Amino acid sequence: MLCLIGCLFLDTARNAALARECNEYSASVQKAHPTRFSFYANLPNVFCDWEGALKELNYAFDVLGAEGVCLFPQYDGHYLGHSA
């Protein structure tokens, strides 16, 4: 499984650019070695940029062929499932 770094910078544009770069790299490694690696997508900070996260999720699955997604248990002090 390839799951590189999380995209947690405060700047939403940097979040989105880093997630895209990580996902494209991870997908290329997985395609070069399909029996050795799986590709799980990284997303921008889901609490700060829902639209960017959904856009990257769609791109990662529809274009890059991600097999899953990496989520952190918390973003900016909010745990997954928080009402935010």
C-alpha positions as CSV (number, residue, x, y, z in Angstrom):
1,M,0.0,0.0,0.0
2,L,1.2,3.5,-0.8
3,C,0.0,6.2,1.4
4,L,2.5,9.0,1.5
5,I,2.2,12.1,3.6
6,G,-0.9,13.8,4.8
7,C,-1.9,17.2,3.4
8,L,-2.4,19.3,6.4
9,F,-1.0,22.7,5.6
10,L,-3.3,25.6,6.4
11,D,-3.3,27.1,2.9
12,T,-6.0,25.3,0.9
13,A,-4.2,25.8,-2.4
14,R,-1.1,24.1,-1.0
15,N,-3.2,21.3,0.4
16,A,-4.8,20.6,-3.0
17,A,-1.5,20.8,-4.9
18,L,0.4,18.5,-2.5
19,A,-2.4,16.0,-2.5
20,R,-2.5,15.9,-6.3
21,E,1.3,15.6,-6.5
22,C,1.4,12.7,-4.0
23,N,-1.5,10.9,-5.7
24,E,0.0,11.2,-9.1
25,Y,3.4,9.9,-7.9
26,S,1.7,7.1,-5.9
27,A,-0.3,6.0,-8.9
28,S,2.8,6.0,-11.1
29,V,4.6,3.7,-8.6
30,Q,1.6,1.4,-8.4
31,K,1.3,1.2,-12.1
32,A,5.0,0.4,-12.5
33,H,4.8,-2.3,-9.9
34,P,1.2,-3.5,-9.7
35,T,2.0,-6.8,-7.9
36,R,4.0,-5.0,-5.2
37,F,2.0,-1.8,-4.4
38,S,-1.6,-0.6,-3.9
39,F,-2.5,3.0,-4.2
40,Y,-4.6,4.8,-1.5
41,A,-5.3,8.4,-2.2
42,N,-4.3,11.3,0.0
43,L,-6.8,14.1,0.4
44,P,-6.5,17.8,1.3
45,N,-7.6,18.7,4.8
46,V,-11.2,17.6,4.8
47,F,-12.4,20.1,7.4
48,C,-10.9,23.1,5.8
49,D,-11.6,22.3,2.1
50,W,-14.5,19.8,1.6
51,E,-14.9,20.8,-2.1
52,G,-11.1,20.3,-2.7
53,A,-11.2,16.9,-0.9
54,L,-14.1,15.7,-2.9
55,K,-12.6,16.9,-6.2
56,E,-9.3,15.1,-5.4
57,L,-11.2,12.0,-4.3
58,N,-13.0,11.8,-7.6
59,Y,-9.8,12.4,-9.5
60,A,-7.9,9.8,-7.6
61,F,-10.5,7.1,-8.1
62,D,-11.8,8.0,-11.6
63,V,-8.5,9.0,-13.3
64,L,-5.7,7.5,-11.3
65,G,-7.4,4.3,-10.2
66,A,-7.0,4.5,-6.4
67,E,-8.0,1.5,-4.5
68,G,-8.9,3.4,-1.3
69,V,-8.3,6.6,0.6
70,C,-6.1,7.6,3.5
71,L,-7.8,9.6,6.3
72,F,-6.3,11.0,9.5
73,P,-8.2,10.5,12.7
74,Q,-8.3,14.3,13.2
75,Y,-7.9,17.5,11.2
76,D,-7.2,20.8,12.9
77,G,-8.3,19.4,16.3
78,H,-11.5,17.9,15.0
79,Y,-11.9,14.2,14.9
80,L,-13.7,12.4,12.1
81,G,-17.4,12.4,12.9
82,H,-17.3,15.9,14.4
83,S,-20.3,18.0,13.5
84,A,-18.0,20.5,11.6
